[in-house]
Each structure stands twice: as structure tokens, then as C-alpha cells.
Amino acid sequence: MDADQREFFIDSKKDIADAILTSAMKRGDMVVYKVIKDELAGTQTYGSLEKWGLKEEAVGLAKNDYYKEHTPQEIQDYVDKVEGQLLDGSQEVSTAYGMSQDDFVAIREGVKP
């Protein structure tokens, strides 16, 4: 699942929920909403690649009360800073889309133990 895993387990398996500090979320609901909205407005494009990320609210971290309570403020501030840099474009996340096979292999080989 690409949702807040703590929320998923909190009622049924609290011990598991208490081991989950945060979750990386892929917000399929936001993507579906945008596609439907664009289709109804007549602005939906087909046949092209769209890259969606933090700015489009398609991905993010679950910053629930448990995260806020158990993550040192210094770390929360750092995470917020990096998110801000991603949003303002001063920090970029690289992607394998469009990357040459040689570059991809070099990265993969560069992280082997």
C-alpha cells in the first residue's frame, strides 16, 4: 500500500503500528482526481508522459501525530527544508526516465557493496 501504514494498522495491530514512524505515500487519489477534473474541463492530454511529484501532491510523507511526537524537531525541520527545496526547484530528484543505459548501469554498479 502506498498510504499511511500506521493508520492502516492502528486499530488491528497496534504493535506493528507503533513500529511505523512514517510512510512514503503515492497519492493515487490526487492523480485520479486531476485526470477526471482535466477530462471534464476538456484539458486532459493523452499519449504524453507527465511527471508528478511533491508539487502536484502525488507523493509525500505521512506526517501524522506519531511522526510528530517521535521524530526530533531537528529532523522534522530538515525534512520540511528539503521538501521546500524540492518545491522551489533548488533541489532536484534525478530519474531514470531518459537516462542512458550506461549511466543507469554506472549508478547501479556504484552502490554495490
Summary of the structure (lengths in Angstrom):
residues: 113
radius of gyration: 18.0
end to end distance: 29.2
largest distance: 50.8
contacts: 225
relative contact order: 0.12
helix: 49%
strand: 5%
